[in-house]
Amino acid sequence: MRGTQTPEKRLSRRFSLKLPIAVTTARACESSETENISSGGVLFHVDQGIALGSSVSFSIRMPAKDLGVPRDVLVNGTGRVVRCSHLTRGDAVAVVIDDYDFERC
């Protein structure tokens, strides 16, 4: 008998994209890289975890060449930490996105 699979609870498709991200919390500002991203959330790695429920602000730089536009685009947003997993090299932090806007560089 095979093990049961946990049904997917996410409502939006995730894309495995490694993009530069700047994350600001009440205690610090840190640069990192995204692991994956969707219209509803983003996963990234930091040296030290961020408490569940914490509010964060972030900026993600989307390269012009990948978007097929003349200039890079910044995605500026806010969200809340919904998961933080300790890994051997830092922590993976999952943030649900509450609001975002785009800014051309």
N, C-alpha and C positions, 0 to 999 in steps of 0.2 A: 504494500500500500504506500502510495506517495504521500509526502507531507502536504499539509494544506497551505495554500498561498494566501497572504494577507491582501485583501482587495485594495486597489489604488484609491486613495482618498483625495488626491490633488485634483483640482478642477482645471488646471492649465498645464500645457506641455512644458517640460523642462528641456533646456538646451545646455549641453556641456560646453560652456564658453569660458576661456581663461582671459578675463579682462581686468585691467587695473581698477581697483576700487579704493576710495578713501572713506573710512567709516569714523563717525564722530559719536561718542557717547557722553554721558554726563562727566565721566572721569578721564577720557582720553580721546585722542585722534590717532588713527592708525591706518597705514597703507597696507593693502593686501591684494589678493587676486581672487576673482570669482571662481568657484568650482562649477556651478551651474546657475541658471537664471530662468525665470519664467515671468509672465505678466503679473503673477501673484506673489512671487518671492525670490529670494536670492540666497545662495549658500556660499560662504567664503571661509577662509582660515585666518586665525589670529594667534599670536603667541600665548595670550592668556584669555580665557573665556569671558563671556559677557553674561551677566545674570539674566535668567528667564524673565520675560516681561519688560525688560529694559527698552526704552525708546532709543532709536538710533537714527542718524541722518547719514546719507551716503551719496557719493558721486561716482558714477561709472563712466569711463571714457570708451565710447564706441568708435572704432577706427573708420575713417571715411572710406578707405578701400574696401572694407568688408560690407559697408552699407551701400556702396555705389553712389556716394554723394561727394561734393567737392571738399567738404571740411568735416573734421571729427565732430561727434555729437556727444554732449554730456547728458547723462540721465541723472538728475538730482531727485532724491526722494527721502521719504521718512518711513519708518516701520518699527516693528516690535520683534524682539527675539523670542522665537517659539521653541528652539532647540539648541543645545550646546553640547557637543560630544567631545570628550577628551580623547586625543589621538597621541601617538608616540611623538609627533613633532607639532605640537600646538593643539588648538581646538578648532573644530568645525562649528560654525555658527549659522543657523538657519533663521532668516528674517522674513516675516510676512510683510509685504509692501502695503502701506496704508495710502500713500499718495506719491506721485512722481510727476515731473515735467521734463521737457527736453530743452537743451540750450546748445545752439551751434557755436563752435569754437572759432 
